[in-house]
Amino acid sequence: MTRIALCQIPVSEDPAANLDRARTALGEAAAGGAELAILPEATLTRYGRRITDLAQPLDGPFVTGLAEAAREHGLSVIAGVFEPGDHRVHNTAVAIGPTGSIEAAYRKIHLFDSFGARESELVAPGDTPVVVELAGLRVGLVTCYDIRFPELTRALVDAGAEVFAVIAAWGSGPMKEEHWTTLVRARAIENTTWVAAVGQAPNPEARDDFGIGRSMLVDPMGVVRTDMGPGPGVQICEFDSQITIATRNALPCLEHRRLRAGGS
């Protein structure tokens, strides 16, 4: 079994304050015996026009601080940051190993131009799905709005992902929380794959509606093993590969596919 920490923290506009919160959460994760800790999307800073000014390269102080904490505690870390780009930034999930090395960086493919938001005005899309090995697991990286696109997680499971790490700054609003919980479970069920989904906790000082909490661990049968609700916290939960094996023996739907991408 692998112990995974869901680090549901509130995020402010100040990267330094957010790094302090993240480091505290990683300390709690390590104290609980976690081997992999997952922080939310946009842990660097909250969404808004400021992200183009506050974006940092992956060798900047924010990711360097996360890497130092990963090395100090000997655990792997996934967190959401903004990288500078040409005129727009990248919304990036960075994966850090227990020695502090950057193992992968996934640039969000699907941008949130929905419900009146226009993420694409500030963020340039990525184009490459990413699976990375962390804590002995093949982890497929997924960011927020990506969860609405089942072809991404199908590509990740075909690339060998054993668990999807979904990081989010999910917006509140009518039906939005229901969409989140349903989509997280759906991606687990249809791929018979574990999903560790971590969202920002609500920040009462924020002027936007991003962050509903509801970080979850869902097993390959769609059973919710952990649901953190709205409050901030760190929850340690367990990934068990034997449950994946048993589920796929009983429900070999990945083997039964008749249609493939491109119609082949």
Disulfide bonds with the S-S distance in Angstrom:
none
